Amino acid sequence: MKILLFDLDGTLVKAGGAGRKALDAAVRALYGVRGSAFKVDLAGKTDLRCFAEVVEHAVGRKPTRAEIRVLCREYLRRLPGFVRAAVRDKTYALTPGIRRLLSRLGREEELLLGLGTGNLESAARIKLAPSGLNGCFAFGGFGSDAFHRPAILKKGVCRARAHLGGAGRGLRPEDVYVIGDTPLDVAAGKAAGYRTIAVGTGFASWEELVRSRPDHLARDFKDVRRWLRWLRIPVRTGRKRQRG
């Protein structure tokens, strides 16, 4: 068996900044400060880390755990509306080639597809809903599981083992692939001991991705055959008919 853990924002979809806008609205409602979420680099970080950094930027101190819980609740209340607005404004989009690749990978019995994302689990499902891709991912590791990404990925693999039952006992770290669009995704996958694939579909520059030294690097998901080779899946070719 092989486990694939996909990042979400910039890797599967681009949600038109819905998450950042929802976070800024939540911080404004709780603290009366506008624009803090637009002044902090959120790419590749967990939601819990993003929330803490944005609150600290807004009020000049680290938030308490209780404050983070309240902020999560306010964020999740606002997020669906901003996702709907992104769809309406046509700023919500799937990354190039991802739907076709997932359709192909879903036909492989020895592959299990999951999420490995810094998003809170509820937020991840809200963001994915318009894409129709939620059904591709039966499990995952989420930003609601841990503050640091390597721990999130390991939680995702634990859930994969539980999903597989006895078949998951022989799962090795080299059978797990972490797929993301930022150097932080690559670093987290390496720290967890897994293989890494970086894609240039999101929020990092190509040069940054090259410097992160993933096991594999692609501009997007369009070349399905190349992805199958990386995942060590036999590429089936049909025989050409002979004339005469």
Secondary structure, DSSP 8 states (H G I E B T S, - for coil): -EEEEE--BTTTEEETTHHHHHHHHHHHHHH---SGGGSS--TT--HHHHHHHHHHHHHSS---HHHHHHHHHHHHHHHHHHHHHHHHTT-EEE-TTHHHHHHHHTT-TTEEEEEE-SS-HHHHHHHHGGGT-GGG-S-EE-TTT-SSHHHHHHHHHHHHHHHHGGGGTT--GGGEEEEESSHHHHHHHHHHT-EEEEETTSSS-HHHHHHH--SEEESSS--HHHHHHHTT------------
